[in-house]
Amino acid sequence: MTQSGSSPSGGSPPEAREADAQAEDGPPPWRASTDRTRKCIATGEVLPEERLIRFVAGPGGEVVPDLARKLPGRGLWVRAERPAVELAARKGLFSRAAKAQLKAAPDLADQVELLLRSRILSSLGLARRGGELTWGSDKVSAAIAAGRVAWMIEASDGAADGRGKLVRLASHQASPPRLLGAFSSTELGLALGLENVIHVALLAGRGAGRWTFDVERLSGFCPLLPQSWREEP
């Protein structure tokens, strides 16, 4: 079972480097994969777009996250990790990259996390309507056994025994699904329009690929699994 946790870089604060944001011909549509790269204004790294958060200048000069990469204006790109966003906001790196005075809120990284969480939950609702989602212990078990599951989404407040059965079943698959436990049963229920949502499976397919990019970006801002789960047998 592959269990994604916090940022792959370990969350160590990146060193500030002078770097200009790259100009762009226009906002690209969301794609399942891309070979486009951008330079992070906080670390100076050149990374694929899906590993970065795009920001733009709002009408009042405020820094605005653009998770869908569709807002007009020059993009200011930051690695999709909390320390990098916090550094860019704290050190005035958005203004430096834009060559204009911009205002970055102190809680900008928190804003990005909340937007990512909302985006991920909304995508689950769309996946349900598109027939790309199943829920309930029995249905999720059947989908796992059939090798159809890309992600298991388990409510963070669900019982350990029910979750453990599904995790063990998944661990015996040739390509085990990944596991997400960042949302409560209430959050999942509201997103899906259901009650008492504990076990959810996102089925493999193009939609799962796009969704994975957002989940991986979220991992730079909060753990994908509760700490208590890591202590379970």
ChimeraX commands (.cxc) that place a marker at each C-alpha (Angstrom):
marker #1 position 0.00,0.00,0.00 radius 0.5
marker #1 position 1.43,3.32,-1.00 radius 0.5
marker #1 position 0.60,5.88,1.65 radius 0.5
marker #1 position 1.31,9.46,0.67 radius 0.5
marker #1 position 2.21,11.73,3.54 radius 0.5
marker #1 position 3.67,15.19,3.86 radius 0.5
marker #1 position 5.88,17.01,1.41 radius 0.5
marker #1 position 8.48,14.79,-0.29 radius 0.5
marker #1 position 11.17,17.35,0.46 radius 0.5
marker #1 position 10.63,16.89,4.18 radius 0.5
marker #1 position 9.18,20.38,4.63 radius 0.5
marker #1 position 12.58,22.08,5.09 radius 0.5
marker #1 position 12.32,25.79,4.23 radius 0.5
marker #1 position 13.87,26.52,0.83 radius 0.5
marker #1 position 16.49,29.26,0.55 radius 0.5
marker #1 position 15.42,32.44,-1.13 radius 0.5
marker #1 position 16.98,33.07,-4.51 radius 0.5
marker #1 position 16.49,35.94,-6.91 radius 0.5
marker #1 position 14.31,34.63,-9.68 radius 0.5
marker #1 position 11.94,36.24,-12.11 radius 0.5
marker #1 position 8.64,34.55,-12.92 radius 0.5
marker #1 position 8.44,33.45,-16.51 radius 0.5
marker #1 position 6.07,35.31,-18.80 radius 0.5
marker #1 position 3.41,33.23,-20.51 radius 0.5
marker #1 position 1.43,33.42,-23.71 radius 0.5
marker #1 position -1.81,32.76,-21.86 radius 0.5
marker #1 position -3.27,30.46,-19.21 radius 0.5
marker #1 position -3.18,26.83,-20.34 radius 0.5
marker #1 position -6.15,24.51,-19.81 radius 0.5
marker #1 position -5.84,21.80,-17.17 radius 0.5
marker #1 position -4.31,18.72,-18.71 radius 0.5
marker #1 position -3.67,15.24,-17.33 radius 0.5
marker #1 position 0.03,15.66,-18.06 radius 0.5
marker #1 position 2.26,18.37,-19.43 radius 0.5
marker #1 position 5.88,18.91,-20.30 radius 0.5
marker #1 position 5.64,22.63,-19.52 radius 0.5
marker #1 position 7.97,23.79,-16.79 radius 0.5
marker #1 position 8.15,26.97,-14.72 radius 0.5
marker #1 position 10.65,28.49,-12.34 radius 0.5
marker #1 position 9.70,28.69,-8.66 radius 0.5
marker #1 position 10.21,32.25,-7.43 radius 0.5
marker #1 position 11.11,30.96,-3.95 radius 0.5
marker #1 position 13.61,28.19,-4.69 radius 0.5
marker #1 position 14.75,28.93,-8.22 radius 0.5
marker #1 position 13.91,25.37,-9.26 radius 0.5
marker #1 position 12.52,24.67,-12.70 radius 0.5
marker #1 position 9.67,22.19,-12.20 radius 0.5
marker #1 position 6.69,20.76,-14.09 radius 0.5
marker #1 position 3.61,22.96,-13.75 radius 0.5
marker #1 position 1.70,20.31,-11.80 radius 0.5
marker #1 position 4.27,20.54,-8.99 radius 0.5
marker #1 position 3.75,24.27,-8.63 radius 0.5
marker #1 position 1.03,26.70,-7.56 radius 0.5
marker #1 position 0.28,29.57,-9.92 radius 0.5
marker #1 position -0.44,32.99,-8.42 radius 0.5
marker #1 position -1.53,36.20,-10.13 radius 0.5
marker #1 position -1.92,39.81,-9.08 radius 0.5
marker #1 position -5.49,40.71,-8.18 radius 0.5
marker #1 position -7.18,44.02,-9.06 radius 0.5
marker #1 position -5.98,45.60,-5.80 radius 0.5
marker #1 position -2.44,44.29,-6.05 radius 0.5
marker #1 position -3.10,41.33,-3.77 radius 0.5
marker #1 position -1.53,37.95,-4.52 radius 0.5
marker #1 position -4.25,35.49,-5.57 radius 0.5
marker #1 position -3.83,31.69,-5.88 radius 0.5
marker #1 position -4.86,30.35,-9.29 radius 0.5
marker #1 position -5.11,26.59,-8.83 radius 0.5
marker #1 position -6.87,26.03,-12.15 radius 0.5
marker #1 position -4.24,28.11,-13.99 radius 0.5
marker #1 position -6.92,30.08,-15.84 radius 0.5
marker #1 position -6.89,33.59,-14.37 radius 0.5
marker #1 position -5.61,36.35,-16.65 radius 0.5
marker #1 position -2.28,37.99,-16.03 radius 0.5
marker #1 position 1.31,37.00,-15.61 radius 0.5
marker #1 position 1.79,33.86,-13.56 radius 0.5
marker #1 position 3.98,33.83,-10.47 radius 0.5
marker #1 position 4.87,30.22,-9.76 radius 0.5
marker #1 position 5.79,28.70,-6.39 radius 0.5
marker #1 position 6.61,25.11,-5.51 radius 0.5
marker #1 position 3.51,23.38,-4.14 radius 0.5
marker #1 position 4.80,23.25,-0.58 radius 0.5
marker #1 position 3.89,25.26,2.47 radius 0.5
marker #1 position 7.46,26.42,3.30 radius 0.5
marker #1 position 7.99,27.75,-0.22 radius 0.5
marker #1 position 4.72,29.73,-0.26 radius 0.5
marker #1 position 5.36,31.08,3.23 radius 0.5
marker #1 position 8.85,32.15,2.23 radius 0.5
marker #1 position 7.63,33.90,-0.92 radius 0.5
marker #1 position 5.01,35.80,1.08 radius 0.5
marker #1 position 7.34,36.67,3.97 radius 0.5
marker #1 position 10.31,37.82,1.87 radius 0.5
marker #1 position 8.40,39.86,-0.70 radius 0.5
marker #1 position 9.37,37.51,-3.52 radius 0.5
marker #1 position 6.07,38.03,-5.36 radius 0.5
marker #1 position 6.83,41.75,-5.69 radius 0.5
marker #1 position 10.39,41.04,-6.76 radius 0.5
marker #1 position 9.32,38.58,-9.43 radius 0.5
marker #1 position 6.52,40.81,-10.74 radius 0.5
marker #1 position 8.65,43.96,-10.56 radius 0.5
marker #1 position 5.66,45.62,-8.95 radius 0.5
marker #1 position 4.40,46.16,-5.43 radius 0.5
marker #1 position 2.15,43.24,-4.48 radius 0.5
marker #1 position 0.52,42.32,-1.19 radius 0.5
marker #1 position 0.83,38.69,-0.06 radius 0.5
marker #1 position -1.32,37.76,2.92 radius 0.5
marker #1 position 0.54,36.18,5.87 radius 0.5
marker #1 position -1.86,33.23,5.71 radius 0.5
marker #1 position -1.40,32.70,1.95 radius 0.5
marker #1 position -0.27,29.08,2.44 radius 0.5
marker #1 position -3.40,28.40,4.51 radius 0.5
marker #1 position -5.51,29.88,1.71 radius 0.5
marker #1 position -3.87,27.53,-0.79 radius 0.5
marker #1 position -4.53,24.52,1.43 radius 0.5
marker #1 position -8.21,25.40,1.86 radius 0.5
marker #1 position -8.62,25.96,-1.88 radius 0.5
marker #1 position -6.95,22.66,-2.68 radius 0.5
marker #1 position -9.15,20.82,-0.20 radius 0.5
marker #1 position -12.27,22.39,-1.70 radius 0.5
marker #1 position -11.10,21.60,-5.23 radius 0.5
marker #1 position -10.40,17.96,-4.37 radius 0.5
marker #1 position -13.78,17.48,-2.69 radius 0.5
marker #1 position -15.59,19.14,-5.60 radius 0.5
marker #1 position -13.81,16.80,-7.98 radius 0.5
marker #1 position -15.05,13.82,-5.98 radius 0.5
marker #1 position -18.60,15.09,-6.40 radius 0.5
marker #1 position -18.08,15.33,-10.15 radius 0.5
marker #1 position -16.57,11.84,-10.18 radius 0.5
marker #1 position -19.66,10.46,-8.46 radius 0.5
marker #1 position -21.92,12.02,-11.06 radius 0.5
marker #1 position -19.68,10.69,-13.81 radius 0.5
marker #1 position -19.79,7.12,-12.51 radius 0.5
marker #1 position -16.10,7.16,-11.57 radius 0.5
marker #1 position -16.70,6.69,-7.85 radius 0.5
marker #1 position -18.04,3.96,-5.60 radius 0.5
marker #1 position -18.66,3.94,-1.87 radius 0.5
marker #1 position -19.58,1.63,0.97 radius 0.5
marker #1 position -17.44,-1.17,2.33 radius 0.5
marker #1 position -18.82,-3.96,0.13 radius 0.5
marker #1 position -18.70,-1.99,-3.12 radius 0.5
marker #1 position -15.23,-0.66,-2.40 radius 0.5
marker #1 position -14.01,-4.18,-1.57 radius 0.5
marker #1 position -15.37,-5.50,-4.87 radius 0.5
marker #1 position -13.75,-2.68,-6.84 radius 0.5
marker #1 position -10.40,-3.27,-5.13 radius 0.5
marker #1 position -10.56,-7.02,-5.82 radius 0.5
marker #1 position -11.30,-6.26,-9.47 radius 0.5
marker #1 position -8.22,-4.04,-9.71 radius 0.5
marker #1 position -10.29,-0.99,-10.65 radius 0.5
marker #1 position -9.33,1.41,-7.84 radius 0.5
marker #1 position -6.81,4.23,-8.18 radius 0.5
marker #1 position -7.44,5.81,-4.77 radius 0.5
marker #1 position -9.05,4.66,-1.54 radius 0.5
marker #1 position -10.52,7.64,0.31 radius 0.5
marker #1 position -11.15,6.75,3.92 radius 0.5
marker #1 position -12.86,9.11,6.36 radius 0.5
marker #1 position -10.34,10.38,8.91 radius 0.5
marker #1 position -12.81,9.65,11.69 radius 0.5
marker #1 position -13.74,6.16,10.47 radius 0.5
marker #1 position -13.21,3.02,12.55 radius 0.5
marker #1 position -9.82,1.36,12.30 radius 0.5
marker #1 position -11.15,-2.17,11.83 radius 0.5
marker #1 position -13.21,-1.40,8.71 radius 0.5
marker #1 position -10.38,0.60,7.21 radius 0.5
marker #1 position -7.86,-2.09,8.06 radius 0.5
marker #1 position -9.78,-4.77,6.16 radius 0.5
marker #1 position -9.76,-2.67,3.00 radius 0.5
marker #1 position -6.11,-1.71,3.39 radius 0.5
marker #1 position -5.12,-5.37,3.76 radius 0.5
marker #1 position -7.18,-6.33,0.72 radius 0.5
marker #1 position -5.58,-3.55,-1.31 radius 0.5
marker #1 position -2.08,-4.53,-0.23 radius 0.5
marker #1 position -2.46,-7.88,-2.02 radius 0.5
marker #1 position -3.27,-6.30,-5.39 radius 0.5
marker #1 position -0.71,-6.21,-8.17 radius 0.5
marker #1 position -1.07,-2.41,-8.33 radius 0.5
marker #1 position -2.29,-1.31,-4.89 radius 0.5
marker #1 position -4.42,1.84,-4.83 radius 0.5
marker #1 position -3.16,4.85,-2.97 radius 0.5
marker #1 position -4.75,5.92,0.30 radius 0.5
marker #1 position -6.11,9.32,1.34 radius 0.5
marker #1 position -7.39,10.14,4.82 radius 0.5
marker #1 position -7.43,13.93,4.84 radius 0.5
marker #1 position -11.21,14.39,5.06 radius 0.5
marker #1 position -13.81,13.61,7.69 radius 0.5
marker #1 position -16.98,11.64,7.04 radius 0.5
marker #1 position -18.93,14.90,7.22 radius 0.5
marker #1 position -16.75,16.55,4.57 radius 0.5
marker #1 position -17.03,13.54,2.28 radius 0.5
marker #1 position -20.78,13.35,2.80 radius 0.5
marker #1 position -21.30,17.00,1.92 radius 0.5
marker #1 position -19.14,16.66,-1.20 radius 0.5
marker #1 position -20.98,13.56,-2.40 radius 0.5
marker #1 position -24.48,14.45,-1.24 radius 0.5
marker #1 position -24.61,11.34,0.94 radius 0.5
marker #1 position -24.82,10.47,4.63 radius 0.5
marker #1 position -22.37,8.53,6.76 radius 0.5
marker #1 position -19.63,8.30,4.14 radius 0.5
marker #1 position -16.67,6.30,5.44 radius 0.5
marker #1 position -15.24,4.24,2.56 radius 0.5
marker #1 position -14.88,5.67,-0.95 radius 0.5
marker #1 position -13.00,4.43,-4.02 radius 0.5
marker #1 position -12.00,6.58,-6.97 radius 0.5
marker #1 position -11.82,4.35,-10.01 radius 0.5
marker #1 position -8.82,4.30,-12.32 radius 0.5
marker #1 position -9.06,6.48,-15.40 radius 0.5
marker #1 position -8.14,9.85,-16.80 radius 0.5
marker #1 position -10.16,11.64,-14.14 radius 0.5
marker #1 position -8.16,9.92,-11.42 radius 0.5
marker #1 position -4.95,11.13,-13.04 radius 0.5
marker #1 position -6.04,14.76,-12.95 radius 0.5
marker #1 position -7.31,14.37,-9.38 radius 0.5
marker #1 position -3.99,12.89,-8.30 radius 0.5
marker #1 position -2.15,16.06,-9.29 radius 0.5
marker #1 position -4.25,18.09,-6.84 radius 0.5
marker #1 position -3.84,15.54,-4.06 radius 0.5
marker #1 position -0.09,15.54,-4.53 radius 0.5
marker #1 position -0.08,19.33,-4.36 radius 0.5
marker #1 position -2.13,19.14,-1.15 radius 0.5
marker #1 position 0.54,16.87,0.36 radius 0.5
marker #1 position 2.86,19.87,0.39 radius 0.5
marker #1 position 0.52,21.70,2.75 radius 0.5
marker #1 position -0.86,19.02,5.07 radius 0.5
marker #1 position -0.45,15.28,5.71 radius 0.5
marker #1 position -2.61,13.03,3.56 radius 0.5
marker #1 position -3.01,10.54,6.42 radius 0.5
marker #1 position -3.72,11.17,10.12 radius 0.5
marker #1 position -0.70,10.50,12.31 radius 0.5
marker #1 position -2.69,7.94,14.31 radius 0.5
marker #1 position -3.08,5.75,11.21 radius 0.5
marker #1 position 0.68,5.34,10.95 radius 0.5
marker #1 position 0.68,3.68,14.33 radius 0.5
marker #1 position -1.91,1.08,13.37 radius 0.5
marker #1 position -0.72,-2.51,12.80 radius 0.5
marker link #1:1,2 radius 0.2
marker link #1:2,3 radius 0.2
marker link #1:3,4 radius 0.2
marker link #1:4,5 radius 0.2
marker link #1:5,6 radius 0.2
marker link #1:6,7 radius 0.2
marker link #1:7,8 radius 0.2
marker link #1:8,9 radius 0.2
marker link #1:9,10 radius 0.2
marker link #1:10,11 radius 0.2
marker link #1:11,12 radius 0.2
marker link #1:12,13 radius 0.2
marker link #1:13,14 radius 0.2
marker link #1:14,15 radius 0.2
marker link #1:15,16 radius 0.2
marker link #1:16,17 radius 0.2
marker link #1:17,18 radius 0.2
marker link #1:18,19 radius 0.2
marker link #1:19,20 radius 0.2
marker link #1:20,21 radius 0.2
marker link #1:21,22 radius 0.2
marker link #1:22,23 radius 0.2
marker link #1:23,24 radius 0.2
marker link #1:24,25 radius 0.2
marker link #1:25,26 radius 0.2
marker link #1:26,27 radius 0.2
marker link #1:27,28 radius 0.2
marker link #1:28,29 radius 0.2
marker link #1:29,30 radius 0.2
marker link #1:30,31 radius 0.2
marker link #1:31,32 radius 0.2
marker link #1:32,33 radius 0.2
marker link #1:33,34 radius 0.2
marker link #1:34,35 radius 0.2
marker link #1:35,36 radius 0.2
marker link #1:36,37 radius 0.2
marker link #1:37,38 radius 0.2
marker link #1:38,39 radius 0.2
marker link #1:39,40 radius 0.2
marker link #1:40,41 radius 0.2
marker link #1:41,42 radius 0.2
marker link #1:42,43 radius 0.2
marker link #1:43,44 radius 0.2
marker link #1:44,45 radius 0.2
marker link #1:45,46 radius 0.2
marker link #1:46,47 radius 0.2
marker link #1:47,48 radius 0.2
marker link #1:48,49 radius 0.2
marker link #1:49,50 radius 0.2
marker link #1:50,51 radius 0.2
marker link #1:51,52 radius 0.2
marker link #1:52,53 radius 0.2
marker link #1:53,54 radius 0.2
marker link #1:54,55 radius 0.2
marker link #1:55,56 radius 0.2
marker link #1:56,57 radius 0.2
marker link #1:57,58 radius 0.2
marker link #1:58,59 radius 0.2
marker link #1:59,60 radius 0.2
marker link #1:60,61 radius 0.2
marker link #1:61,62 radius 0.2
marker link #1:62,63 radius 0.2
marker link #1:63,64 radius 0.2
marker link #1:64,65 radius 0.2
marker link #1:65,66 radius 0.2
marker link #1:66,67 radius 0.2
marker link #1:67,68 radius 0.2
marker link #1:68,69 radius 0.2
marker link #1:69,70 radius 0.2
marker link #1:70,71 radius 0.2
marker link #1:71,72 radius 0.2
marker link #1:72,73 radius 0.2
marker link #1:73,74 radius 0.2
marker link #1:74,75 radius 0.2
marker link #1:75,76 radius 0.2
marker link #1:76,77 radius 0.2
marker link #1:77,78 radius 0.2
marker link #1:78,79 radius 0.2
marker link #1:79,80 radius 0.2
marker link #1:80,81 radius 0.2
marker link #1:81,82 radius 0.2
marker link #1:82,83 radius 0.2
marker link #1:83,84 radius 0.2
marker link #1:84,85 radius 0.2
marker link #1:85,86 radius 0.2
marker link #1:86,87 radius 0.2
marker link #1:87,88 radius 0.2
marker link #1:88,89 radius 0.2
marker link #1:89,90 radius 0.2
marker link #1:90,91 radius 0.2
marker link #1:91,92 radius 0.2
marker link #1:92,93 radius 0.2
marker link #1:93,94 radius 0.2
marker link #1:94,95 radius 0.2
marker link #1:95,96 radius 0.2
marker link #1:96,97 radius 0.2
marker link #1:97,98 radius 0.2
marker link #1:98,99 radius 0.2
marker link #1:99,100 radius 0.2
marker link #1:100,101 radius 0.2
marker link #1:101,102 radius 0.2
marker link #1:102,103 radius 0.2
marker link #1:103,104 radius 0.2
marker link #1:104,105 radius 0.2
marker link #1:105,106 radius 0.2
marker link #1:106,107 radius 0.2
marker link #1:107,108 radius 0.2
marker link #1:108,109 radius 0.2
marker link #1:109,110 radius 0.2
marker link #1:110,111 radius 0.2
marker link #1:111,112 radius 0.2
marker link #1:112,113 radius 0.2
marker link #1:113,114 radius 0.2
marker link #1:114,115 radius 0.2
marker link #1:115,116 radius 0.2
marker link #1:116,117 radius 0.2
marker link #1:117,118 radius 0.2
marker link #1:118,119 radius 0.2
marker link #1:119,120 radius 0.2
marker link #1:120,121 radius 0.2
marker link #1:121,122 radius 0.2
marker link #1:122,123 radius 0.2
marker link #1:123,124 radius 0.2
marker link #1:124,125 radius 0.2
marker link #1:125,126 radius 0.2
marker link #1:126,127 radius 0.2
marker link #1:127,128 radius 0.2
marker link #1:128,129 radius 0.2
marker link #1:129,130 radius 0.2
marker link #1:130,131 radius 0.2
marker link #1:131,132 radius 0.2
marker link #1:132,133 radius 0.2
marker link #1:133,134 radius 0.2
marker link #1:134,135 radius 0.2
marker link #1:135,136 radius 0.2
marker link #1:136,137 radius 0.2
marker link #1:137,138 radius 0.2
marker link #1:138,139 radius 0.2
marker link #1:139,140 radius 0.2
marker link #1:140,141 radius 0.2
marker link #1:141,142 radius 0.2
marker link #1:142,143 radius 0.2
marker link #1:143,144 radius 0.2
marker link #1:144,145 radius 0.2
marker link #1:145,146 radius 0.2
marker link #1:146,147 radius 0.2
marker link #1:147,148 radius 0.2
marker link #1:148,149 radius 0.2
marker link #1:149,150 radius 0.2
marker link #1:150,151 radius 0.2
marker link #1:151,152 radius 0.2
marker link #1:152,153 radius 0.2
marker link #1:153,154 radius 0.2
marker link #1:154,155 radius 0.2
marker link #1:155,156 radius 0.2
marker link #1:156,157 radius 0.2
marker link #1:157,158 radius 0.2
marker link #1:158,159 radius 0.2
marker link #1:159,160 radius 0.2
marker link #1:160,161 radius 0.2
marker link #1:161,162 radius 0.2
marker link #1:162,163 radius 0.2
marker link #1:163,164 radius 0.2
marker link #1:164,165 radius 0.2
marker link #1:165,166 radius 0.2
marker link #1:166,167 radius 0.2
marker link #1:167,168 radius 0.2
marker link #1:168,169 radius 0.2
marker link #1:169,170 radius 0.2
marker link #1:170,171 radius 0.2
marker link #1:171,172 radius 0.2
marker link #1:172,173 radius 0.2
marker link #1:173,174 radius 0.2
marker link #1:174,175 radius 0.2
marker link #1:175,176 radius 0.2
marker link #1:176,177 radius 0.2
marker link #1:177,178 radius 0.2
marker link #1:178,179 radius 0.2
marker link #1:179,180 radius 0.2
marker link #1:180,181 radius 0.2
marker link #1:181,182 radius 0.2
marker link #1:182,183 radius 0.2
marker link #1:183,184 radius 0.2
marker link #1:184,185 radius 0.2
marker link #1:185,186 radius 0.2
marker link #1:186,187 radius 0.2
marker link #1:187,188 radius 0.2
marker link #1:188,189 radius 0.2
marker link #1:189,190 radius 0.2
marker link #1:190,191 radius 0.2
marker link #1:191,192 radius 0.2
marker link #1:192,193 radius 0.2
marker link #1:193,194 radius 0.2
marker link #1:194,195 radius 0.2
marker link #1:195,196 radius 0.2
marker link #1:196,197 radius 0.2
marker link #1:197,198 radius 0.2
marker link #1:198,199 radius 0.2
marker link #1:199,200 radius 0.2
marker link #1:200,201 radius 0.2
marker link #1:201,202 radius 0.2
marker link #1:202,203 radius 0.2
marker link #1:203,204 radius 0.2
marker link #1:204,205 radius 0.2
marker link #1:205,206 radius 0.2
marker link #1:206,207 radius 0.2
marker link #1:207,208 radius 0.2
marker link #1:208,209 radius 0.2
marker link #1:209,210 radius 0.2
marker link #1:210,211 radius 0.2
marker link #1:211,212 radius 0.2
marker link #1:212,213 radius 0.2
marker link #1:213,214 radius 0.2
marker link #1:214,215 radius 0.2
marker link #1:215,216 radius 0.2
marker link #1:216,217 radius 0.2
marker link #1:217,218 radius 0.2
marker link #1:218,219 radius 0.2
marker link #1:219,220 radius 0.2
marker link #1:220,221 radius 0.2
marker link #1:221,222 radius 0.2
marker link #1:222,223 radius 0.2
marker link #1:223,224 radius 0.2
marker link #1:224,225 radius 0.2
marker link #1:225,226 radius 0.2
marker link #1:226,227 radius 0.2
marker link #1:227,228 radius 0.2
marker link #1:228,229 radius 0.2
marker link #1:229,230 radius 0.2
marker link #1:230,231 radius 0.2
marker link #1:231,232 radius 0.2
marker link #1:232,233 radius 0.2
view
